[in-house]
Amino acid sequence: MTDSPRTIAPGMPVVDRVFRTAAASSGALVLLIMGGIGVFLAYQAVPTLRVLGWSFFTENLWRPESNRLGILSVALGTLQVAAVAITITVPVALGTALYIAEYAPARIRRALIALVDLMAAIPSVVYGLWGFFMLQGEIIYLSRWLSKYLGFLPFFHVETDVNAAAWEKTQYTSSIFICGVVVSMMVIPITASVMREVFSQAPVGEREAALALGSTRWGMIRSVVLPFGRGGIIGGTMLGLGRALGETIAVALIISPAFDVKFRVLEKGGNTISQLIALRFGESSPFQLSALLAAGLVLFLFTLLVNVLASMIVARSRSGAATEI
């Protein structure tokens, strides 16, 4: 009887098989839900796009009685609110993440992380009420200052006499700028959390090597932590941008609806796609409802594009490297 090699079946434990199946099923379910939402919005938008065509994207008015429906002004307002929010968010979130990850004493680091996470858990309606009743009355003085000394820039210009003794306060209320400031408070926690998590994974060996060569703490951060976390900075910023694009309740509570194309963010009035849908949904006819769903499709594509780009940047970044122990 001759000896023959025994066949070894590289079997996978049952627990691993169950976990792999559950993970794959969850991922497939998320993709199925996202695809279903996109297909539903596209299908519901067909009647509007068939009747209005490209004018739906170039018209800035929303007058159902005259069949003039367009999203140019609301799409521009959506981008403006998101731009203001992300301009404020990035430096604040970056500084917060660096302090927690690199400078905060260990005894208070957990508390700071919990506080940042708690900010993300506050409902948007609370931020909206805070912005409307408390922040708006104070920040209009900053708006006037920006208009007075930086009014030569088109987006800081306001059609009023900024040097008048009795200046028009109502001209600065319910603006895109105020709305962007409030939305930034909602976006900062998620952006700071992503950045902090990436900064904390910077390789220990490279940190110690920089310090051993005589680098200061800030020099080590600048030469090791920030380059390592570049993808996390960009990814967190874009994830925050996706959140800012879709914010609804806070925007609806603060901004004064206006359907006009303008680039002056300090002036009263503006609109966003999410606010348009929230305010007009209950009183819409079937055709108007189709138009609102078409606007929702545009917003869906905006946020989907931003999040896909963020995922691609994070995946290609060195931030995905393993941390040395």
C-alpha positions as CSV (number, residue, x, y, z in Angstrom):
1,M,0.0,0.0,0.0
2,T,1.5,3.3,-1.1
3,D,1.4,6.4,0.9
4,S,-0.6,9.3,-0.6
5,P,-0.9,12.9,0.6
6,R,-4.0,13.6,2.6
7,T,-6.2,16.2,1.2
8,I,-6.8,19.1,3.6
9,A,-9.9,21.2,3.0
10,P,-9.2,24.8,4.0
11,G,-12.6,25.1,5.7
12,M,-13.8,28.3,7.3
13,P,-15.3,28.3,10.8
14,V,-19.1,28.5,10.9
15,V,-18.9,31.8,12.9
16,D,-16.7,33.4,10.2
17,R,-19.1,32.2,7.5
18,V,-22.1,33.7,9.3
19,F,-20.2,37.0,9.9
20,R,-19.1,37.2,6.2
21,T,-22.6,36.5,5.0
22,A,-24.2,39.0,7.4
23,A,-21.7,41.7,6.4
24,A,-22.1,41.1,2.7
25,S,-25.9,41.1,3.1
26,S,-25.8,44.4,5.0
27,G,-23.7,46.0,2.4
28,A,-25.9,44.7,-0.4
29,L,-29.0,45.9,1.4
30,V,-27.6,49.5,1.8
31,L,-26.8,49.6,-1.9
32,L,-30.2,48.2,-2.7
33,I,-31.9,50.9,-0.6
34,M,-29.8,53.7,-2.1
35,G,-30.5,52.4,-5.6
36,G,-34.2,52.1,-4.8
37,I,-34.4,55.7,-3.6
38,G,-32.6,57.0,-6.7
39,V,-34.8,55.0,-9.0
40,F,-38.0,56.2,-7.2
41,L,-37.0,59.8,-7.4
42,A,-36.0,59.5,-11.0
43,Y,-39.3,57.8,-11.9
44,Q,-41.4,60.4,-10.1
45,A,-39.4,63.2,-11.7
46,V,-40.2,62.0,-15.3
47,P,-43.5,64.0,-15.7
48,T,-41.9,67.3,-14.6
49,L,-38.8,66.8,-16.8
50,R,-41.0,65.8,-19.7
51,V,-43.1,68.9,-19.5
52,L,-40.6,71.5,-18.4
53,G,-37.4,70.1,-19.9
54,W,-34.2,72.0,-19.2
55,S,-36.1,75.1,-18.1
56,F,-36.6,73.2,-14.8
57,F,-32.9,73.7,-14.1
58,T,-32.6,77.2,-15.5
59,E,-35.8,78.8,-14.1
60,N,-35.4,80.6,-10.8
61,L,-39.1,81.1,-10.0
62,W,-41.5,78.7,-8.3
63,R,-45.0,79.7,-9.5
64,P,-47.3,76.7,-9.8
65,E,-50.3,78.9,-10.9
66,S,-48.4,79.9,-14.1
67,N,-46.6,76.6,-14.5
68,R,-43.2,78.2,-14.0
69,L,-41.2,75.8,-11.8
70,G,-37.5,75.9,-11.6
71,I,-34.7,75.1,-9.1
72,L,-31.9,77.5,-10.2
73,S,-32.3,79.8,-7.2
74,V,-32.8,77.0,-4.6
75,A,-29.9,75.0,-6.0
76,L,-27.7,78.1,-5.7
77,G,-28.9,78.8,-2.2
78,T,-28.2,75.2,-1.2
79,L,-24.6,75.5,-2.4
80,Q,-24.2,78.9,-0.7
81,V,-25.4,77.7,2.7
82,A,-23.2,74.6,2.4
83,A,-20.2,76.8,1.4
84,V,-20.6,79.2,4.3
85,A,-21.0,76.3,6.7
86,I,-18.0,74.4,5.5
87,T,-15.8,77.6,5.5
88,I,-16.5,77.9,9.2
89,T,-16.4,74.2,9.9
90,V,-13.0,73.3,8.5
91,P,-10.7,75.5,10.7
92,V,-12.8,74.9,13.9
93,A,-13.1,71.1,13.4
94,L,-9.4,70.9,12.5
95,G,-8.3,72.8,15.6
96,T,-10.6,70.7,17.8
97,A,-9.4,67.4,16.4
98,L,-5.7,68.4,16.8
99,Y,-6.2,69.5,20.3
100,I,-8.1,66.4,21.4
101,A,-5.7,64.0,19.6
102,E,-2.4,65.8,20.4
103,Y,-2.6,68.3,23.2
104,A,-5.5,67.4,25.5
105,P,-4.4,65.7,28.8
106,A,-5.5,62.1,29.0
107,R,-7.8,62.8,32.0
108,I,-10.0,65.1,30.0
109,R,-9.6,63.6,26.5
110,R,-12.5,61.2,27.0
111,A,-14.8,64.0,28.2
112,L,-14.0,66.1,25.2
113,I,-14.6,63.2,22.8
114,A,-18.0,62.6,24.6
115,L,-18.9,66.3,24.3
116,V,-18.1,66.4,20.6
117,D,-20.2,63.3,20.0
118,L,-23.0,64.8,22.1
119,M,-23.1,67.8,19.8
120,A,-23.8,65.5,16.9
121,A,-26.7,63.9,18.8
122,I,-28.5,67.2,19.4
123,P,-31.6,67.4,17.1
124,S,-31.4,69.9,14.2
125,V,-34.6,71.6,15.4
126,V,-32.8,72.6,18.6
127,Y,-30.0,74.2,16.6
128,G,-32.6,76.0,14.5
129,L,-34.4,77.4,17.5
130,W,-31.1,78.5,19.0
131,G,-30.1,80.2,15.8
132,F,-33.4,82.0,15.4
133,F,-34.0,83.2,18.9
134,M,-30.5,83.7,20.3
135,L,-27.8,83.8,17.6
136,Q,-29.6,85.9,15.0
137,G,-30.0,89.0,17.1
138,E,-26.3,89.1,17.9
139,I,-24.7,88.0,14.6
140,I,-26.3,90.7,12.6
141,Y,-23.7,93.1,14.0
142,L,-21.0,90.9,12.5
143,S,-22.9,90.9,9.2
144,R,-23.0,94.7,9.2
145,W,-19.2,94.8,10.0
146,L,-18.4,92.5,7.1
147,S,-20.7,94.5,4.8
148,K,-19.1,97.8,5.9
149,Y,-15.4,96.8,5.6
150,L,-15.5,94.0,3.1
151,G,-18.5,95.2,1.0
152,F,-16.3,95.6,-2.0
153,L,-16.4,91.8,-2.3
154,P,-19.7,90.9,-4.2
155,F,-20.8,88.3,-1.7
156,F,-20.4,90.7,1.2
157,H,-22.2,93.6,-0.4
158,V,-25.6,94.6,1.0
159,E,-28.1,96.9,-0.7
160,T,-28.3,99.4,2.2
161,D,-26.5,102.3,3.7
162,V,-24.0,100.6,6.0
163,N,-22.8,104.0,7.5
164,A,-26.3,105.1,8.5
165,A,-26.7,105.9,12.2
166,A,-30.1,104.1,12.3
167,W,-29.2,101.1,10.2
168,E,-31.8,98.5,9.0
169,K,-31.3,95.5,11.2
170,T,-34.0,93.5,9.4
171,Q,-31.9,93.8,6.2
172,Y,-29.4,91.3,7.8
173,T,-31.7,88.9,9.5
174,S,-32.8,85.5,8.0
175,S,-29.9,85.4,5.7
176,I,-27.9,82.7,4.1
177,F,-24.9,83.7,6.2
178,I,-26.8,83.2,9.5
179,C,-28.2,79.9,8.3
180,G,-24.7,78.8,7.3
181,V,-23.3,79.6,10.7
182,V,-26.0,77.5,12.4
183,V,-25.5,74.6,10.0
184,S,-21.8,74.7,10.7
185,M,-22.5,74.1,14.3
186,M,-24.3,70.9,13.2
187,V,-21.5,69.8,10.9
188,I,-18.5,70.5,13.1
189,P,-19.0,67.4,15.3
190,I,-18.9,64.8,12.5
191,T,-16.1,66.5,10.7
192,A,-14.0,66.8,13.9
193,S,-14.7,63.2,14.8
194,V,-13.4,61.9,11.5
195,M,-10.3,64.1,11.6
196,R,-9.5,63.2,15.2
197,E,-9.8,59.4,14.5
198,V,-7.4,59.7,11.6
199,F,-4.9,61.8,13.5
200,S,-4.9,59.3,16.4
201,Q,-3.8,56.6,13.9
202,A,-0.6,58.4,12.8
203,P,2.3,55.9,13.2
204,V,3.9,56.0,16.7
205,G,7.3,55.2,15.2
206,E,7.3,58.3,12.9
207,R,6.1,60.5,15.8
208,E,8.9,59.3,18.0
209,A,11.5,59.6,15.2
210,A,10.5,63.2,14.6
211,L,10.7,64.1,18.3
212,A,14.1,62.2,18.6
213,L,15.5,64.3,15.8
214,G,14.8,67.4,17.9
215,S,11.4,68.4,16.5
216,T,9.0,70.4,18.6
217,R,5.4,69.1,19.2
218,W,4.0,71.4,16.5
219,G,6.9,70.4,14.2
220,M,6.0,66.7,14.7
221,I,2.4,67.4,14.0
222,R,3.2,69.4,10.8
223,S,5.6,66.8,9.4
224,V,3.9,63.6,10.5
225,V,0.3,63.9,11.7
226,L,-1.0,66.4,9.2
227,P,0.5,64.6,6.1
228,F,-0.7,61.3,7.4
229,G,-4.2,62.7,8.1
230,R,-4.6,64.6,4.8
231,G,-7.1,62.1,3.5
232,G,-9.0,62.3,6.8
233,I,-9.1,66.1,6.6
234,I,-10.5,66.1,3.1
235,G,-12.8,63.1,3.7
236,G,-14.2,64.6,6.9
237,T,-14.7,68.0,5.2
238,M,-16.6,66.4,2.3
239,L,-18.7,64.3,4.6
240,G,-19.6,67.4,6.5
241,L,-20.4,69.1,3.2
242,G,-22.8,66.3,2.4
243,R,-24.6,66.9,5.7
244,A,-24.7,70.6,5.1
245,L,-26.3,70.2,1.7
246,G,-29.2,68.2,3.0
247,E,-30.0,70.1,6.2
248,T,-33.7,71.0,6.4
249,I,-35.3,72.0,9.7
250,A,-32.7,74.5,10.9
251,V,-32.7,76.2,7.4
252,A,-36.5,76.3,7.4
253,L,-36.6,78.0,10.8
254,I,-34.1,80.7,10.0
255,I,-33.9,81.7,6.4
256,S,-36.6,83.8,4.8
257,P,-37.8,82.1,1.5
258,A,-36.9,84.1,-1.6
259,F,-36.8,82.9,-5.2
260,D,-34.1,85.1,-6.7
261,V,-30.6,84.4,-7.9
262,K,-28.2,86.4,-5.9
263,F,-24.7,86.0,-4.5
264,R,-25.0,88.4,-1.5
265,V,-25.0,86.0,1.4
266,L,-25.4,88.7,4.1
267,E,-28.7,90.0,2.8
268,K,-32.1,88.8,4.0
269,G,-33.7,86.0,2.0
270,G,-32.7,82.8,0.3
271,N,-33.8,79.3,-0.3
272,T,-32.6,75.7,-0.4
273,I,-33.8,72.6,-2.0
274,S,-34.6,70.8,1.3
275,Q,-36.4,73.9,2.6
276,L,-38.5,74.1,-0.7
277,I,-39.5,70.5,-0.3
278,A,-40.4,70.8,3.4
279,L,-42.5,73.9,3.0
280,R,-44.3,73.0,-0.3
281,F,-44.9,69.3,0.1
282,G,-48.2,69.5,2.0
283,E,-50.0,71.8,-0.5
284,S,-48.7,70.4,-3.8
285,S,-50.8,69.1,-6.7
286,P,-49.6,65.9,-8.4
287,F,-47.6,67.9,-10.9
288,Q,-46.0,70.1,-8.2
289,L,-45.2,67.0,-6.2
290,S,-43.4,65.6,-9.2
291,A,-41.4,68.8,-9.4
292,L,-40.5,68.6,-5.8
293,L,-39.4,65.0,-6.2
294,A,-37.3,66.1,-9.2
295,A,-35.7,68.7,-6.9
296,G,-35.1,66.0,-4.4
297,L,-33.4,63.9,-7.1
298,V,-31.0,66.8,-7.7
299,L,-30.2,67.1,-4.0
300,F,-29.8,63.3,-3.8
301,L,-27.3,63.4,-6.6
302,F,-25.4,66.3,-5.0
303,T,-25.0,64.5,-1.7
304,L,-24.3,61.1,-3.4
305,L,-21.5,62.7,-5.4
306,V,-20.0,64.4,-2.4
307,N,-20.0,61.2,-0.3
308,V,-18.6,59.1,-3.1
309,L,-15.7,61.5,-3.6
310,A,-15.1,61.5,0.1
311,S,-14.9,57.7,0.2
312,M,-12.5,57.6,-2.7
313,I,-10.2,60.2,-1.2
314,V,-10.1,58.4,2.2
315,A,-9.6,55.1,0.5
316,R,-6.6,56.3,-1.5
317,S,-5.0,58.2,1.4
318,R,-2.1,57.0,3.4
319,S,-4.5,57.5,6.4
320,G,-5.6,53.9,5.7
321,A,-2.2,52.6,6.7
322,A,-1.9,50.5,9.8
323,T,-0.8,52.2,13.0
324,E,2.4,51.0,14.5
325,I,2.1,49.8,18.1
